[in-house]
């Protein structure tokens, strides 16, 4: 089942100059393209794991307690701080999914 791209994620993609589509690879969430050239850059997101927007949806449905998405976002950024600062792929993935 393809990843459901939230409106918030689409807005973020536009702000950072990339175009995104559901990944054609089963184990990835998004395909990321350069918005100016249309050139494929990379895949981001492991389809086995939740992201911020998925947690927000579950909060709205009452599946997880309110505030779960924010707590998970903070923990993600703590765990991946060095990756996000060094790698363009990690930075864009964090922006789009967290």
C-alpha positions as CSV (number, residue, x, y, z in Angstrom):
1,X,0.0,0.0,0.0
2,X,1.5,3.4,-1.0
3,X,2.3,5.9,1.7
4,X,-0.4,8.5,2.2
5,X,1.3,11.9,1.8
6,X,-0.2,14.5,4.1
7,X,-1.0,18.0,3.0
8,X,1.5,19.3,5.6
9,X,4.2,17.2,4.0
10,X,3.4,18.5,0.5
11,X,3.6,22.0,1.9
12,X,7.0,21.4,3.5
13,X,8.3,19.8,0.2
14,X,7.3,22.9,-1.7
15,X,9.0,25.2,0.9
16,X,12.3,23.3,0.7
17,X,12.3,23.0,-3.1
18,X,11.5,19.3,-3.7
19,X,8.7,17.4,-5.3
20,X,7.6,14.2,-3.6
21,X,5.6,11.1,-4.6
22,X,4.8,7.8,-2.9
23,X,7.7,5.6,-3.4
24,X,7.7,2.8,-6.0
25,X,9.9,0.8,-3.6
26,X,7.9,-1.3,-1.1
27,X,10.3,-0.5,1.8
28,X,10.3,3.3,1.3
29,X,7.8,6.0,1.9
30,X,8.7,8.8,-0.5
31,X,10.6,9.5,-3.7
32,X,12.2,12.9,-3.6
33,X,12.9,15.0,-6.8
34,X,14.6,18.4,-7.3
35,X,11.7,20.8,-8.0
36,X,13.6,22.8,-10.5
37,X,15.2,20.1,-12.6
38,X,12.8,17.2,-11.9
39,X,15.8,14.9,-11.3
40,X,15.3,12.1,-8.9
41,X,17.4,12.7,-5.7
42,X,16.7,9.8,-3.3
43,X,14.1,7.8,-1.3
44,X,13.3,8.7,2.3
45,X,11.4,7.0,5.1
46,X,11.3,3.4,6.0
47,X,7.8,2.1,5.4
48,X,8.0,-0.2,8.4
49,X,8.0,2.8,10.8
50,X,5.7,5.5,11.9
51,X,6.5,9.2,11.3
52,X,5.2,12.5,12.8
53,X,2.2,12.8,10.5
54,X,1.1,9.2,11.0
55,X,1.2,9.8,14.8
56,X,-0.9,12.9,14.3
57,X,-3.5,11.0,12.4
58,X,-3.6,8.4,15.2
59,X,-4.0,11.1,17.8
60,X,-7.0,12.5,15.8
61,X,-8.6,9.0,15.8
62,X,-7.9,8.5,19.5
63,X,-5.6,5.5,18.8
64,X,-2.7,7.1,20.7
65,X,-2.7,9.7,23.5
66,X,-2.6,13.4,22.6
67,X,1.0,14.7,22.5
68,X,2.4,11.4,21.2
69,X,3.4,12.9,17.9
70,X,5.3,15.8,19.5
71,X,7.1,13.5,22.0
72,X,8.1,11.1,19.1
73,X,9.3,14.1,17.0
74,X,11.5,15.3,19.8
75,X,13.0,11.9,20.4
76,X,13.6,11.4,16.6
77,X,15.5,14.7,16.4
78,X,17.6,13.8,19.5
79,X,18.5,10.3,18.0
80,X,19.3,11.6,14.6
81,X,20.8,15.1,15.4
82,X,24.2,14.3,13.8
83,X,22.8,12.7,10.7
84,X,20.4,15.6,10.0
85,X,23.2,18.1,10.3
86,X,25.6,16.2,8.0
87,X,23.5,14.6,5.3
88,X,21.2,16.4,2.8
89,X,19.1,13.2,2.5
90,X,18.7,12.9,6.3
91,X,17.9,16.7,6.5
92,X,15.2,16.5,3.9
93,X,13.8,13.2,5.3
94,X,13.6,14.8,8.7
95,X,11.9,17.9,7.4
96,X,9.4,15.9,5.4
97,X,8.6,13.2,7.9
98,X,9.3,14.8,11.3
